[in-house]
Amino acid sequence: MMYHPPSNKPVHRLFKFPGGLHLPDNKAQSTGTPIRKARLPAQLILPLQQHIGSAAQPIVSPGERVLKGQPIALGQGRISAPVHAPTSGTVTAIDAYPVPHPSGLPAACIVIEADGEDQWAELPPPINDFEKREPELLLQRVQGAGVVGMGGAAFPTRVKLDPGPRRRIRTLVINGAECEPFITCDDMLMREQPERVVDGVAILMRILGAEECLIGIEDNKPEAIAAMTRAAETRKLAATTIIAIPTHYPSGGEKQLIRVLTGHDVPSGDIPASIGMVCQNVATAAAVADAVLRGIPLISRIVTLTGEGVALPCNLEVLIGTPLKDLVEQVGGYTGKAARLILGGPMMGFTLASDQIPLTKASNCFLAASSKEAPDPGIATPCIRCGKCADACPVSLLPQQMYWYARAHDLEKTQEYHLFDCIECGCCSHVCPARIPLVQYFRFAKSESWDQERERKKAELARLRHQARAERLARLEAEKQERLRIKKEALSRKSKADAGAARDSKQAAILAAAKRAAEKKAKLAQQGVVPGNTEHLTPDQRRQINLADARRKPASGPDDQPPRPHDVQDH
Amino acid sequence: MRFPLISSPHSERPNSVTQTMLWVILTLVPGSLAMTWYFGWGIPIHIALATLTAIASEGVVLKLRGRRMAPALNDLSAVVTALLFALAIPPLLPWWLTVLGTAFAIIVVKQLYGGIGYNPFNPAMAGYVLLLVSYPVEMTAWLPPEMLNHNPLDLEQTLAAIFGSTLPAGLSWDAITMATPLDQMRTQLDLNIMISEIRQSPLWGDFGGQGWEWVGNWFLLGGLVLLFKRIISWHIPLSMLGALLVFSMLFHFLDQEAYPFGLFHIFSGGTLLGAFFIATDPVTACTTKKGQLLFGASIGIITYVIRTWGGYPDAVAFAVLLMNMAAPTIDYYTQPRVFGHGERGND
C-alpha cells in the first residue's frame, strides 16, 4: 500500500520570473459587494471589431428586429469572431461610433435600440455530453458563440484552442492571477461563480486533450482560491491543480504565468503551444462553459468599476455594448475626484477622453482614478542610467538602452535590444526616477518599426513589379526580334533561290528594250528622220538647226548618234 | 467633460531623481561629520564653497544653453558632485582651487557633455584629478587627524588659511600639514622599511591611519543605508572592495613586510567613499548587473595596482575615470539573457 500523507495535495513547485513589482493592489474597494446585474440600457452599441483579427461582417440591416443571442455579425477569415445581439430590439444604425481603443478613433458599430423585452432567440442546443463529443464540434460551438480571450487581449479563443495537429498540448494553464491593481472582475467571478469556470476548464481540457490543468491565482485572493478549490472538488475535476502564486506584478502575463507555474520559458516570438501549453483566462473558461453547456453566446461579462472617482466601486454583470455612461450612473455617478478615466488597469490600461463609449468583450475594468491614484508623472528629465527599469523588467530587457535608441529613431538598434519582446507591462515607467514614459517610447518604436516593415514590403513589392515589368518588356522585345529574324531569314532564303532567275529576266528586259530602240531608230533612219528633240521648236530655231546639221554633215560623215541637247543649245 | 489622455502606466511613481540625490546627500552626512571631527573646519568650509560654486556654475551654463534652470538645479545632482569633490580634497586647500575644480567638474565634465545623464566621466573625480595632476603639492598637503594634531586651527584661523593663505604666527605649512597614511606607507616602503617597522608609528590605528579608518567606517555606514534603500545595488561596491581585498591579501600573503594587509587598503584613502558613493554614480557606471561586477572589480584592481606600483598614493579617482571610459563597452557585451531567448543570448 502506498502511503498517502494527510494532505493529499502535493506542494506545487513555483518558479520566479525576473523583475516585476510589488504594487499596492487596491482591490478591496470593489470586492465589498456581490456582482450585480447592470440595468438593461436603452441603446447598445456593438463594435464589429471587439477582438484581434479581422472585423466581423454585419448580417443585419437597419430597421431589422433582432432577438437576444442572435448573431448579428459573422467572423471573417480564420482570426475573427462573430457578434451577437445582447438583448432583443431593433437595429437602428450600422455606422462609425467612438469605441474603446487607445487611438480614440471611431469604428464601425451596430446600434440596437432595446425593446425592453429581453426576448431570447432560439439558441443552439446544450452539449452536456461534451466528454464524448469530437473536439471539432466543441470548437465550432466556441467559435459560433463569439468567445474571445476576456483577460484583455480579446484573441479569438478558437484559434488558441486549435494549435494544429503537429502541436500536442500537454498542459492547460488557467489564468486567474489578475495581477493588475484595482481589477477584481476575475476575483469576483471565481468567488461567486466558480462552477462556470470549472465547467469551462473541463470543456477546454476535452478540446485540447491536455493531460493536466494548472489554475494560477495570486495569493491576495484567498476567497477565490477557496471557492475554486471547492468547485473543482464538487465537479470532480481530474488532473487539475489550483495553485496560489505570489502576488507579484505582472504574474498574469501569459508567459510570466507559465514561467511561475511550470518553470518553462515560452520562446521569444512564439506562442505557448510551441511548448505544449495553452493559457486561457478564467472568464474565458466561463464563457466557453456558457457556450457549450447552455448554448449562450458571449453577450455579457463582469466589469469592475472602481477608483476614487466613482461613488460606489463594485462589479457589474454588463451586456456587451452597454454605454459606459449608463454604468457610471448605476454606481452612483462620479465623485468630484475623478481626474482620469482608464479602461483596463492602471498599469496597462488606456485613458478615455469621455465615457461615451460602449463596453466590449475585452473591457474588464473601468477605473475613474483620482489625482492621488493616478498622479501626473511630471516632466520627464534626462535618464540617469540608474538601471531601475532593467531591474524591474519581467523580460530582462535593458529599457534604458532601448529608450536611448528609440529617442534617436534608431529602430534597428532597438530591435537588436529585443524591442519586440517588450510586453508593455509598465514596470519600467513605474520605477523610473526621471519619470520618462518608457513604455510610450517602446510603443512608438514598435509602430514605427511596423510602418517601416510595411514600407519595406511595399518597396519590395514595387521592386518586384518593376523587375517583372522590365523582364516582360525585354521578353516582348526579344520575341519581336526573333520574329523579325525568322521573317528575314525566310525572305533571304527565298531571294537567294530567286536571285539568278531575277537577274536573267532583268538582263533580258534590258536587251529587249535596247533591241526595240535600235529597231525603232533603224526604221526612222530608213524614213530619213534624224531623231532629235526638236518637235516643239520655233520655225526660226528649226531653221538654224537644219543649217547646223547641214554644216556638220560633210565634216563628220554618217553618224547614228543623236545630237546632244547642249550642242543644240550652245550653237 | 473631457478627461486627459495619458499613456500608461497610471500609477503613483515611487522614485524621483531628486529623492535619489537627496538620499546620497543624507548618507554622506555621517562621513562628512566624522571628517569634520578629525580634520577640522576646513571640511565644512570646502563643502559650502564647492556647493555654491557648483550651483552657480550649473546655473550659468543652463542660462547660456537656454535651458530651464529649476528642474536641473532641483535634482540636486550638482550638490552631490560638490559634496563628493569637497570630501576628496585636503582641508586647507586654497579656496580658488576648490572653485576651479568644482567649476571644471560642472561646466566642462558635466554640462558641456549635455548635463545630467550625458556625462561620460564622473564630474567630481574628473575635477579632483585635474587638481591632483596640476597642483600636486597643494593636493597632497593633508592635516593630521585630530588626535595627532598639536596645532589645531579654529574656525577663524582655518578661514584665514583657506582664503588668505595665512597661518597663525609661529606656524609653518610644513609644521601643520602631513601626508596621508597611504602616502606615508608608500614613501616608507620605497625606502625599503618593513611594514612592521612602519606601523610602530603612532600614526596607525587598527587597519589604516588613525582617524582615517573611522571616517571610512562612517562612509561604510552611509553606503549600507544606500544599499538598504535600494538607491544603489550591491554589485559595484562589493566587487570593488572584494577585488581590492583579494589582490591586497594575495600580495600580503606573498610578502607580509612589503605589501600591506587587505583591510589597510579598505580603510585607507578614498576606498569606502569611492566604493559606495563614487563608483556607483549611475550615469557613469555600468548598468547591467554583470557589467557592474566587472566594472567594480576592475576599479578595485586598478586602485591596487596604482597604489602599489604607480606614481600616486591613492588611485580611486583614476580607477573610476578609467573604468568610466570602459563602461559603455562593458554594458554592450554584458547584456542579460532576455526572457524566452534560450541560454545563449540571441536566439
Contacts between the chains, C-beta under 8 A, distances in Angstrom:
chain1	res1	chain2	res2	distance
A	17	B	339	7.0
A	18	B	336	7.9
A	18	B	339	6.8
A	23	B	11	7.0
A	104	B	5	6.9
A	181	B	11	7.5
A	255	B	339	6.9
A	255	B	340	6.6
A	259	B	339	7.8
A	265	B	339	6.2
A	265	B	340	4.9
A	266	B	340	5.7
A	267	B	340	5.2
A	267	B	341	7.7
A	267	B	342	7.4
A	267	B	347	7.1
A	268	B	338	6.7
A	268	B	339	7.4
A	268	B	340	3.9
A	268	B	341	5.0
A	268	B	347	5.9
A	269	B	340	7.7
A	269	B	347	7.9
A	270	B	340	7.6
A	338	B	3	7.6
A	339	B	3	7.5
A	339	B	4	7.9
A	340	B	3	5.9
A	340	B	4	6.2
A	340	B	6	6.7
A	340	B	10	6.2
A	341	B	3	4.7
A	342	B	8	7.8
A	342	B	10	5.5
A	344	B	8	7.9
A	346	B	8	7.4
A	346	B	9	6.0
A	346	B	10	4.4
A	346	B	11	5.1
A	347	B	8	6.3
A	347	B	9	4.4
A	347	B	10	7.7
A	347	B	11	6.4
A	348	B	8	5.5
A	348	B	9	7.2
A	349	B	8	5.9
A	349	B	10	6.9
A	350	B	7	8.0
A	350	B	8	6.3
A	351	B	3	6.6
A	351	B	4	6.6
A	351	B	5	4.8
A	351	B	6	5.3
A	351	B	8	8.0
A	351	B	10	7.4
A	352	B	3	6.5
A	352	B	5	8.0
A	353	B	2	5.1
A	353	B	3	5.9
A	353	B	5	5.9
A	354	B	1	7.0
A	354	B	2	5.9
A	354	B	3	6.7
A	367	B	10	7.6
A	369	B	10	6.0
A	372	B	12	7.5
A	373	B	10	7.7
A	373	B	12	7.2
A	374	B	6	7.9
A	374	B	10	3.9
A	374	B	11	7.0
A	374	B	12	7.7
A	375	B	12	5.6
A	375	B	13	7.4
A	376	B	6	7.9
A	377	B	13	5.7
A	379	B	71	6.3
A	381	B	17	6.0
A	381	B	71	5.9
A	381	B	72	7.9
A	381	B	75	6.6
A	381	B	116	7.4
A	381	B	117	7.8
A	382	B	114	7.6
A	382	B	115	6.6
A	382	B	116	5.5
A	382	B	117	3.4
A	382	B	118	6.6
A	383	B	117	5.2
A	384	B	17	6.0
A	384	B	20	7.7
A	384	B	77	7.8
A	384	B	116	6.3
A	384	B	117	5.0
A	384	B	282	5.1
A	384	B	283	5.3
A	385	B	117	6.8
A	385	B	282	5.0
A	385	B	283	5.4
A	385	B	285	7.7
A	385	B	287	5.2
A	386	B	20	7.0
A	386	B	282	4.0
A	386	B	287	7.7
A	387	B	233	7.7
A	387	B	282	6.7
A	387	B	287	4.0
A	387	B	288	7.6
A	388	B	15	6.5
A	390	B	287	6.3
A	390	B	288	7.1
A	390	B	336	7.5
A	391	B	233	7.6
A	394	B	339	7.0
A	395	B	338	6.0
A	395	B	339	4.2
A	395	B	340	7.5
A	396	B	336	4.5
A	396	B	337	6.3
A	396	B	338	5.2
A	396	B	339	5.4
A	397	B	338	6.1
A	398	B	287	7.0
A	398	B	288	6.8
A	398	B	331	8.0
A	398	B	335	6.3
A	398	B	336	7.3
A	400	B	287	6.0
A	401	B	287	7.9
A	401	B	331	7.5
A	417	B	335	7.5
A	418	B	338	4.6
A	418	B	341	7.2
A	421	B	338	5.4
A	421	B	339	6.5
A	421	B	340	6.6
A	421	B	341	7.4
A	424	B	8	7.8
A	426	B	8	5.3
A	426	B	9	3.3
A	426	B	11	7.3
A	429	B	8	7.7
A	429	B	9	5.4
A	430	B	9	5.1
A	430	B	11	5.3
A	430	B	13	6.4
A	430	B	14	7.4
A	431	B	13	7.7
A	431	B	14	6.6
A	431	B	15	5.8
A	432	B	13	7.3
A	432	B	15	7.0
A	433	B	15	3.9
A	433	B	16	5.1
A	433	B	17	4.7
A	433	B	19	7.0
A	433	B	20	5.3
A	434	B	17	5.6
A	434	B	117	7.5
A	435	B	13	6.3
A	435	B	16	7.1
A	437	B	7	5.3
A	439	B	7	6.6
A	439	B	8	6.4
A	439	B	9	7.0
A	440	B	7	4.0
A	443	B	7	7.5
